[in-house]
Amino acid sequence: MERDSKQTQEIQRILEMRETLSLRHKTDLDRRWKYVHGKIRRIRWRRRVLLFLRNAAALLFLPLLVAGGLYVKFLEDKVAPAPVEQITVTVAHGQIGKIVLPDRSEVWLNSGSSIAYPQRFTGDTRTVRLAGEAYFAVKADPKHRFDVQTDAGLTVSACGTEFNINAHPGDSLIKVTLAKGVVEVVNACPGTPVTLRPGQQLAFSRTVRTTSCLDVNLYVETAWREGKLVFRRAGMAEIVKQLSRRFNVDIELEDERLYDYEYSATFTGESIQDILSLLEKSAPVRCTIIEPKQNQDFAYSKRTVIIRTKNHSIIQ
């Protein structure tokens, strides 16, 4: 009996231990589940917070972007734009040059002439400055007027056309000759602008500041672009002026009667010696060329041409 009693106690002890282990195991599972469940909730909450912050940032970024753009534009309007570089092109005597402007307009420059223009055109007008003679083939642009300014305050305006301007600073007249289209010539002094038609030439007097218009021979006025010198019943004073500029020489007329002579001729590529020889054959004149001399400052003087009548007495 005693033996059975011990076995019964042992079995009861084993059952109590099993129940205790079962309770402990159940407690560990509950604790782990609570831990895992809590972690899942924290992850979900964190994702919701991040999503909210991202949406809020997107909503705030757009107004900030617009405000920033407006502020930058405000600063650009307040700050003066950088000055546009000016380009000056000068053609040497005896040469003819051609340039293309930033708007693709083409310009031919005659001997000893210069033009100044910006590296790029800005604003409503395309403005250039001319000293000398030039032929313009203006690129058509009705929204941006093309202005050629001269030193006498005369401005030639066009939107797209072809014309010739002779505006040497030493001349008493500025001449504007229209080849194609329409140009408007404006005087710096108050007055009505003058509109030219093709084949017309406007002459502006620097001294009395008046204008006159006449029909001209376009070939005579613009043949210099092809390297030609064309004279049609031209007086000696006009011939001397053009020869002097083309060949960079000083020409002196030693007889007043020479100013009454008129010539008609076309020269293409001839030298100054050839042209003077032809003048001697067509009129009773004698031409003498004095070669350059070295001055005291080691610079050379210009070549000089003296024209006189054949019966003109020479005083040594």
Order of alpha helices (4+ residues) and beta strands (2+ residues): alpha-beta-beta-beta-beta-beta-beta-beta-beta-beta-beta-beta-beta-beta-alpha-beta-alpha-beta-beta-alpha-beta-beta
